[in-house]
Structure formats: structure tokens, C-alpha cells
């Protein structure tokens, strides 16, 4: 048996089969158990850190079934875990085969388990914990609410005091609780009760924070005197990256994503993620990016009374070929030297760098798309030889053409002489065109467009088009872009 300090002294927390056969129950005072059974029973003190470490190892093992594994919290008993198998059950031949394999492996290692599969984590917990021992319980999709109705309300992972109060009111089962008016329950027991009920029934989502594997490359440093100055944090990260660089070099790898975890003296932790365009082992590069990030955060990074521990984890890696570094003055900048620039801008403005990528279409609004910037794809292979090769395209391209009003143009193919756009009258002094672009017949039938590059009296250069022609009205004029 295992005992831990609880209300009124030592209480039993875990029992083996022999203890249960003697009629002992978890939560019973140890003194009462000894009075009933005798003083010869073997009692081990509870070791919560060791139990948590064992559960974490078991969760990491369970990642063979799904990457989303969440250990039970203390309010759930801390003696199990959730598995989200919605996207991985087919890899094991279906849900029943996966559950059977899990139960068989646990049984082969002498780990007793109660397993349930349901639509929601709350329903699975309730069925596994309170439906009695036996074979794994598998509930068909959509049948979770019916399966929960006969279970006690304590199965909803609510406070035992609330469960006892509900029992005194006659609400002993989940079905009776679900049928009761919600407003009186919320006034008397608060939002927590209805939240747990809705989560179990699938009316509200229950977010998961999945347990992650320990990083393969990690370095940390503690301080007797807590730190908080930006320069000291950056210098510490530089030293930590130097330690990681040797391990990464031995594996032929470089860091693509890094996570800095800062532990305050009051127990609060905060983290900063750094993403790089290309793998690196350069401590100067990492320190420079972190310095830029801290500049942007400013007071948002609350150091409190100081940070006592800093840990740097490599969360994503990439292959990095070995190179001669002895004669190098600066680290390699990658393709066109754009990698460090993109990384620096990302830390400065806090947004992901993007680029325009050509598409197989001659319709202006379909000819390019925004994609994440990649160091291995900085060369733009635009049709026609370059990004701004003839025919010229405006620097600012509107998502769709905006109607121009009060247009005076020379028919049938002449450019406009004046028009009003965005409540401003534009008198044209110079025009080029037309450039005819027909619709793509394999998408849908679209009218032909005649594009003109025009410049007004103030020097504003616009790109507009005429949709349709005067021989078959109606005719419309639209502005689609602006040149620098």
C-alpha cells in the first residue's frame, strides 16, 4: 500500500490486489486500516515526483500511437493520459485494433489499465474511470451522451464537494444533471460545473497541451543572483549556443528553430521562439536575433525579481554541410545574402517574411501568390525573364479592379482622357497601350480586358483596363494597380 499526508493525517492513496481483497479503500485513514487489519501491513510513502516522472515516460511511450498525448492533471488523479487518435487509428487497422494493441502491451508489462474510447476527452475519462473494470469500452460516434447518462456526477472531473452537494439535491447521475435547468446550477455552483458538463457532452471544446519529447539538443544555465538585464540575457544565450554548436556539428546538423525558456524566481516561466531561414550553428547570429527580439518586446518581457535559470532548446533542425571556418571573416549568408535580412526583419516587426511566387496564369490577379519566404527558393523564375520584365506590372496590384467613373475616352481603342477614381479626378497627360488580356477559357467565360498605363497631371501612374468593347456594350473601366 501507498500512503500520503492528507486531511486528518496519513491516508491510503494506492492499494494492491491483496489490500483490496481485505476491504481497504483509497482515501481511508492509515490508522483505521491498521486498526482493522493489524500493524503488520507494509506501507510505502508516496513519492509524487517519481510518480510524475513514471507517467511522463509512459506518455512518451504512448506516442507510438499518436503525437497528441496529454497526461492527467492532478485534478484528474494524475494516474493516466489522454490519446487523440482521430487521425492515426487507421494506421493500426482501426480504432478497435488500436485499443486492443494498447491494452495488450500494457497488460504484457503488468500495468493495469482501464481504457475507453469516446468522442470527447471528458466522456472517455468518465467511462474509463467509472464504468467498472473489464474490457476496453468503445463508444460509437455520437453515442457518448447516452453512455454518460447513467454515470455518477463525480465522473465529470468536478470538485468532490460540488458532487456531494449535487447528490444531496438528488442530482446523482449525469443524465439528471444534463436535464436540470442551467441557470440555477450556474448561480449556485459557478461556471466550472457547466463547463465540465459541456466538455463531456461535446458542446464546448477542450484544448489539449500535448506532452512533447525532450529536445535532443538543449543547454541551460542557472544563476545564484537572478538576472534581468537584456545584455546579460543575450550574452548567456551566446554561451549556450556555443555549447550546442559542438553537439550540432558532431551530428552534421544546424538549428532552424530555437526556444529560449526563462524561469523567474517566483516560479513563472516565459518562452521566446526564434525561427531561422536556414540552419545555423553561429552563436553570433542567434545572439543578434535575440537582441532584436528583446528590443521589440521591451517591457512586455517582465523579468519581475529576475530570472534564475535560462534554457535554450533546439526545436527544429536541418542538415548543415561542414565548411571551412578558420579563414572566414563573417558567416556565410546563404543564397543572395537574404537569409539574415529576413530573419532580422522577422524579429523587428514580428511577422513572417513572405514573397511573391509566379503562377501559371496570365490573368494579373492570378499570376502571383504570396508564399512563405524560403532561402532555397529566392530565385524567382518569372515568365518573360524577370520580376518586372516587359510587359510591366504595377508595384501595387489591387485584389480586384475598382470602378472608374466619368470616363472620357477615344473610341474604339483609345486610352481614357480623364476619369474619376476614389473621388479624385485624373486628367491624363500620357498613356501607353492597349495590352489585351483574354479570359482563361478553362476556368470560366470572362470578357476581354484592354490594359493601359496612364499618367495624370500630378505624375500619378495608374494601371487600368477596359472590360468589353464599344461594339458590344456595356463597357466598364477599372483601376487595378499603381506604379511607384
N, C-alpha and C positions, 0 to 999 in steps of 0.2 A: 504494500500500500504506500501511497504518497500523501503526505500531509503538508499543509501550508498555513501560515498565520492568517486568521480570518476573524469575523465578529465573534467575540466570546472566547478567543484562544485558537488553538490548533484545530483544523478541520481537515477531513479527508478530501482529497482532490482527484485521486485516481485509484482504481481498485483492479486487482487481477480476478481471474475466474473463481479462485478459491474464496476470496473475500466476499465476492458477490453471492456465492453459494451459502455463506454464513449469514446472509441477510443484511450486510452492510451496504450503505448507500453513499454516493458522493455528496459532500456538504455536511455530513454528520460529524459532530464533535469527536475528536480523538478520545477524550476522556470517557465519553459514553460508550464508544466502541470497545475500549479496554475493560470497561466495567461489564460489558455483555460477554465478550469473548475471552478476556484474560489479558494478562500483561505479556504473554509470550509471542504476540504478533509482531511481525517485522515491519517497521515503518521507516520510510526513506524521506528525507526533507526534500521539498520541491525546489527545483533549480530552473527558474523561468528562463534565464539567458540560454542555458543548454537546450531547453525545450524549443525556444525560438530558433536557435541555430539548426536543430534537427529538422524542424518544419521547413526552414528555408532550403536545406539540402534536398528534402523530399519534393519541394516545389520545383526546384531546378531539374530534378529527375523527371518530373511530370511534363516538362516542356517537350518531351519526345512526342506528345500528343497534340500540343498546340503552343504557340508562343505566348498566349494570354493566360497566365497562371497568377491567381491572386490569393495569398494566404488569408485565413480567417483572422479578423481582428480580435482584440481582447473581448469586445462586447459579444462576439460570436463564439467565444470559447477558446480561440487560439489553437485549435487542435484539428484543423483541416484546411482545405483550399478549394477555390472555385476554378473550374476549367471552362473556357469559352471555346467549344468545339464546333461552332456553327459553320466555320469554313474549312475544317480539317477532318471531319468524320469520314468523308468519302475516301480518304487515303488509307483507312483501316477497314474498308468494306461496309461502312455504315455506322450509325450510332450504337446499335446493339453490339456489333462486333468490337467497337472501341471500348465500350463499357465492360464487356466481358474480358477483354485483354487487360484492362486496368485492374479489374478485380482479381484476375488470376495472378498477375505479377505481385500485387500487394499481399495476397494470401501466401504465395510461394516464399515471401520474405518475412512471414509471420507478423504482418502488420494488419491488425483488424481494422476493417473499414465498413462504413455504411455509405452507399453510393446511390445518388438519384439524379435523373436527367429530366429537366423541365425547360419551359420557355424562358423563365426568369431565374436569376440567382436566388431571390428570396423564396421562390417555390421549391427550387432544388434543395436549398438548405432545410426548409421545413419538412420536406418529405424524407430527406436522409436522416434527420435528427429525431423526428417524432412519429414516423410511421412504423416503428418497430424493426427489430433485426430480421434479417432474411436476405433473399437475393436482391440485386440492384433493382431499384424502382425506376421504370422508364415511362414517362407520361407522354402521350401523343400530343402533337402540336394543337394548341387551342383548348386542351382539356385540363390545363393547370388550375384554373379557378375552381372547377368542380372537384378536383382531387384535394384541394386545400380546405374545403368547407368543413370536413369532419375533424380537422386537427385542432389542438388547443391554441389559444391566442399567444401563448409564450413562444410558439414556433415562428412568430413574426420578427424575432430578434428585438423585442421591446424590453424595457426595464421590468424586472420581476415585480416591483412594487405596483407598476401600472397593470400588469397581468393579474395580480391579486385583487386590485380594485375592480377590474372588469369582471372577475369571477364573482365577486360579491354582488355585482349588478346583474348577474345572470348571463353575461356575455362570455361564455366559456369556450366557444368554438369560433373559428374564423368565419364560418358561414353566418352565424348570428351577428358578428361584428360587422361584416360587409353589408348586411341588410339593415343595420341600425342607422338612424339619421346622423348625418355627418356633423352638422353644426353643433349639437350638444357635446359630441365627442371632442371636437376641436376646442371648445371652450373649457372643458374640464381637464383634458389630458394633453392639450397642446398639439402642435403640428407634427411632432415626431411619430405619434401613433398612426396618423393617416398617411404619412409618408411611407412608413414601412408596409402598411396595407396596400397602398397603390403600387409600390415597387414589386411586391409579391404577385399581385394580380396583373402586372404588366401595363398599368395605366400611367406610370411615370418611370423614366429611365433610371438606371442605377449605374453611374460611371464607375469604371474599374481603373485602378492604377496597377498595371501589371508588374510583377516582380521581374527585374532584369538580371541577367547574368553578370557576375563580377567582371569588370573590364580586364582584358588581358594586359593592358599597358596602363599603369596607374602609379602616381607618386604623390606623397603627401609630406607635410612638414608642420610640426606643432611649435608653439611659442610659449615660453614661460610668461613673458609680458605680451599681452594681446596687442595686435597691430591694427591700424586703421587708415594709415596714410596711403595714398594712391601709389606713390613712388616705391614704397616698401612692398606693396602687393605685386606690382609689376616686376620688381627685382626678384621676389620669391618665385614667381611663375617662370621667370627666365631660368633660375636654377633647377626648378622641377623639370622643365623641358629639356635641359641638358642631361638629366638623369634618364629621361625617357628616350632621348635620341640614341643612346648607346643600345638600348634594347630594340628599338625600331630598326636600327642599322643592322644588327645581327640577324634580324628576320627579313631584311630587304624590303622594308615597308616604310611608309610615311603617314603622318596624321592628316586626315581630311576634315575631321570634326573633333573638337576638344570641348570638354566641360570642366569649368572651374567651380568647385563647391567650397563655399566659405562658411565655416561654423563659428557663430558668435559665442561669447562666454555665457550668454543666457540660454543657450541650447537651440536658438533659432538658426536655420540654415538657409542659404540662398545660393543660387547657381547661375552661371553665365555660360552660354554656348557660343563657341566660335566656329564658324564654317569657313573652309578654305577652298579656293578654286582648284588647287592641285595639291597633291601630297607634299608634305614638307617635314624636315627634321630640324629646321633652323630655329633656334631659340630666340634670335633677334626678331624674326618675322612674327612669331607668336606674341612676344612681349609688345611689339609695336601695335599689333591689332588690339590687344587687351587694353593698352593705354588709350587708344582711340575710343574703345567701347566705354571705358570708365569716364572719359571726358564727356561723352554723350549722356551717360546716366546721371552724373553729378550727385546731387543729394538723394536721388532715388535709391542709391545703394546705401542703405542705412547700416553703418558699422556699429551702432549702439556703443557699448563699452569696449568694443574691439573684437577682432577675430582671433581665436586661439588656434585654429587649425585650417590649413588650406590644402585641398586635394585637387590634382589635375588628372583627369581621365581622358583617354583617347577613345572616343565613341564610334569613330569610323576611320578606316584605314584604306590605303591604296598602295599599289606597287610603286616603288621608287628605285630606279636603277642606280647602282653605285656610280659615283663620279669623282673626279679628282678635285679636292677641295683645298689643297695646300697652296696653290698659286692663285686661287680665286680671290678677287677683291670684294666682290659682292655676290650674294647667292643668285643662282640662275633665276631669271624672271619668267620662264615659260614662254609660251607662244606669244610673240609680239610684245612681251612685257606687260600684258594686260591683266595678268593674274593678280599681282599685288595691288594694282589700281582698283580692281573690282572688289577685292577683299577690304581695302581701306574705305571705299565708299559705303560698303555694306555696314561697317562698324559706325561710320559717321552718321548716316541717315537712317540706319535701322531697317532698311528694306533690301529685298533680294534683287541682285542685278539681273536685268533681262536684256534680250537682244532681239532684233528682228530677223526672222528666218524666211527665206523665199518659199513660196508655194507654187504649185503647178497651175497657175491661173493668170490670165491677163486682165481680169476684172480688178480695178485698183484696190477695192476694199477686201479682196480675197488674195491678193498677190503676196501678202506677207502676214506673218503671225508672230505674236510675242511668245518667246520661249525662255526658260532659264538660261542664263549665261553659262557656258562651259568652256574651259580652257582648251579642250581638244577640238573645238568647233568654232574658232574665232574667224576663220577664213570664210567669207560669205560668197558663195557661188551663185551670184545673181545672173539671170538670163540677160544677155546683152553685154557682158563683160565687166560689170561693176555695180556698186550700190546705186550710183547716180549716173550711170551711162545713159546715153540718149535712147529712148525719149525720156526727158527729165520728169522727175516726180517731186511733188512738194515735200518740204520738211515736215509740215504738219498736215496730216491726212485725216479728215473727218470720217467718223464711222459710217455716216451716210450723208448724201448730199442735202444741203439746206437750200430751200427755195429762194430764188432771187425774184424780186418783184419790180414792176415798172420798167421792164426791159425794152430797150430800143435797139434793134439790130438790123443789119442789112441782109435781106433775104436773097437767095435761099440759104447760102452757106457762109455768110459773113459773120464776123465776131460782133459781140454787143458793143454799142457805142456808150451806153450808160445803163445802170441798173441800181436798184436799192437792195441792200443786204444788211441785216441786223440793224435796221432803222437808219442806215447811213447811205447817202447817195454817192455812187462811184462813177466818175466820168473817166472814160478810158482814153489814154493817150497812145498806148502801144499794145499790140496784140499779135500772138503767134498761133497758128493752127489753120484748119482743124486737124485733130488726130482722131480718127474714127476707131471706136472700140465696140464691137458687136457682142451681143449676149452669147453665153455658152449654151448651145442647144441641148447638151446632155444634162444640164441642171434644170432649167426651166426656160420658157419663152420670155425673152426680155427685149425691150426696144433698144435700138442702136443709139449710141451716145457719140456726140462730136465734142471733143475737149478743146479748150482754148486757154492759153496762158496770157493773161492780161495784166496791164499795169495802169493804175489810175493816176490822177494829177498829183497826189501826195506821195507817190512812189510805192504804194502798196501793191504787191504782186500776188494775184489770186489764180487759182486753177478752177475753172467752171466748165460745165458741159451743157449742151442742148440735148434733151431727150425727145426723140421723134423728129420729124421734118415738116416743113410747111405744106408739102403736097398732101399730107395725111394728118391733119390736126387731130388732137390737141398737141401743142408743143410746150415743153416746160424747160426752164433754165434753173440750174442748181450749182451752188458753190461747194466744192469738195475738198479744197486744200488751200494752204497758204505757203508761199515761198518765203525764205528768210530775207 
